[in-house]
C-alpha cells in the first residue's frame, strides 16, 4: 500500500504522470500539498480525494488517459482493466430499488451489498457512507450517486465489488444541482488503486451515449449487466 505521506518523487510515481506536468499542477496549487522544511509533502487521502474530483469533471478522452495511467501503475499480476461488469455480481443489482429518502437509499444499498455475502458488516459500512456524504455528497447532476466510504474498508469485505440499484423515481440525495437521484452505485473496494480504477471506468460508462437513458428503461438485473458489458466493449 502506498505511503500515507508522499514526497514529490513518490507523488510523480503514484500519479504516473510526467514530472513536468505534476510540478505545474503543484506550483499552481491544483494538487493539495504543503512544504515541510522546504520539501513538498502530500497526504495520500487528500491526493485520492483530488483524483476523485478530477475523475468527476473529466470527459471521456481524459478519463481514458486516467484509466490507462491507473492500469500502468497497478501491480502486473492484476487484470489489465477494472471491468465494471466483472465486479458487479448479479445478486448485487436491484431493479426497482425501493427508496424514498437519502437514509433509506444508504440502508437499501448497504443491505443489497450484505446480501451478496461479500460485505460482512452492513452497519459499519452504512455509517461510513453517511460520513462520506456529510463531507462531500456523491450525487452527480445526471441523477447518479456513486456511494463509497472516504477510504477503502478491506476489513469489512471479502473482495472488491460493486452494487447497483435503480429506483423508479428520483429522490433528493444532495449535491449542488438540485437534481433528483434515481441510480445508485455502491463501490466497495479493498485498496485505493482499485477504487480509483473502478471509479474512472464507471465514469466512462456513465458518460457513454444513451447509457443512462437505456438503463432506466430496463426491467431485470440480467438486462442491466448486459447493457454494461456492451457499453464497456464499445469504449475499449
N, C-alpha and C positions, 0 to 999 in steps of 0.2 A: 504494500500500500504506500502511496506517495507520502512524503513528509507533510506534517501539518503546517509547517512554515517553510516556504521555498525561497531560495536565493534567486537572483536574476538568471544565472545559467540553468538552474533547475526549472524555473518557470518556462524558459525557452524550450527545454526538452519536453516538459509536460504538455505545453500547448502545441508542440510540433509545428511551429511557425518559424519563418526566417527571423533571425536575431534582430535585424534592422526593423522589421515590422513590429516586433514586440517592444523594442526600445521606443519607437514612435508612439505606440499606444500608451506606454508607461509615462513618457515625457508629457503627453497631452493630458494625463490624468484619467484616461479611459479605463485603464486597468487599475483596480484598487491595490495600493501598496503603501509602504512607509519606509523612510530611511532610518536606520539604526546605526549610529557611529559611522555615518557616511555610506553605508551599504544598503541596497534595496532589500526589503523582506516582504513576502507576500503570504497572506493567510490562505490556506487551502480552501476552507469553507467560503471565503469571500471570492476566491477565483472561480470556484464552481458555481456560485450564485451569478457571477458576471457571465460565465459561459451559458448558463440557463437563459439569462436575459438576452444575450447575443443570439442564441438559437431562436428565441421567440420573435425577434424582429427581422430575421433574415429571409430572403427569398429562396426559391428552390436551388438556384445555382450556388448561392452562398452556403446553403445547407448541405449540398452535395460535397463541397470542399471541406466543411467542418466534419462531416461524417467520414470522409476519406482520411482526414488528419487523425481522428479518433481511432480508426481502424489500424493505421500505421503505427500508432503509439501503443496499441494493445499487445499483450503477450502473444508470441507466434502460435501457441497451442490453442488460442481462442478461435472461434469461427470468424471468417473474414467479414461477415455482415451481420449486424444485430437485427435480424429479421423480426418484425412485429408478429407476424402470423406464427412463427416458431415459438415465441414466448407467450402466446395467448392461448391458454387451454380452452377447449370448447365449453367446459363447465364454468369458466370464468366470464362468460358472455351472457348478459341478461337483457332480454328484449320481450316485452317492455320492462323497464325498471320503474317500480312504483315509488316515486318520491314526490314530496310536496314542499319540503323545506331544505335548507342547507344542511342542517343536522341530520335529517333523515337520509340525505344523499350520502353523507360521510358514513353513516352507520350501515346503509344498504350496500355500499361498495365494499366496505370492510368485511361485512358478512359474506358477500359474494366471494371475496378472496379467501376467507376462512373455510368456506365450503369446498374449496379445491384440495384442502389438506396441506397446502404449501405455506400457509400463514398460521403460526401457532398461537399467537396472542392478539386477538382482534381488538381488545380494549386498548392495549398499548399503541397499536397502530392507529386506531381512531384518534387517540389523544395526540399523537404526533402529527396527524393530518390537521387537526384543529389548530394546533400551534403554528403550523406552516401557513394556514390560511389567514391567521391573525397577522402574521408577519408580512406576507405578500400573497394576495389571492391568486389562485391558479386558473381562474376563469379567463378565457380569451374572448375577443369580440366576435368570434364566429360561432358562439354557442357551445363551445367545448371547454371542459375543465380537465386538466391533467393533474390529478391529485398525487401528491408524494410528500413524504416527510422531508425535513431540512437536510438530513443526511441518510444514507443507506442504513438499514437496520438488519444486518445479517443474523443477529441473534434471535430474530423473530421468524426467520424464513428458512425453508429447506432448499430453496433455489430462487433465482430471479424469475419473475413472471409479471404479466400484465393482466388486469381485469378490465372489462368494458361493459358499461350499462347505457342503454339508450331509452330515455323517457319519452312518453307520448306528448308531453307538454313541457315547456321550459319553466324553470324556477329561478328566482333571484339567487345568485351564488357569489356575488362580489365582483370585483373588477371595477374599472373606472368608466366603463362604456354604457352602463345602464341596460345592457342586453340580458336576456334570459338564457339559461344554460339547460341543454337537454341531452348532451352527450358527455359521459363521464368516463375517463380512463383513470385507472389506479396503477401507478408504477411502483412495483416492489422490487428493489434491486439489492444485490449483495455488496456492491462497491461503487465508488464514484465513476470509474471509467465506463462500466456497462450502463450505468444510469444515464450518463451524458450521451453515449452512443445510441441508446434506445430513444432518448428524448429527441435527438437530431433526426433519427429515422422516422419517428412518429410525426414530427413536424412536417417532414417532406410528404408523408402520406396524407396528412390533413389538408395540405395546400394543393394536392393534385386536383385537376379539373373535375368537377361533378362528384367528387368522392363523398362529401358530406351530404349533398342532396340525395344521392343514391342510398347512402347508409340509413338515412332517416325513413326511407320507404320500405326497408327490408323487414321481414317478419320472423326470421329464425337465426339462431346462432350460426348454423352451417352456412347460410347465405352471407352473413356478415364476414365470416372467416374467408370465404371465397372471394368476396369483394376486396378484402385487404390483401390477399395473395395476388390477385390480378393487378391491383394498384402498385404493389411492390415490384412486380415483374415489369411493369410499364416504366418505372422510374430508374431501373438499373442502367 
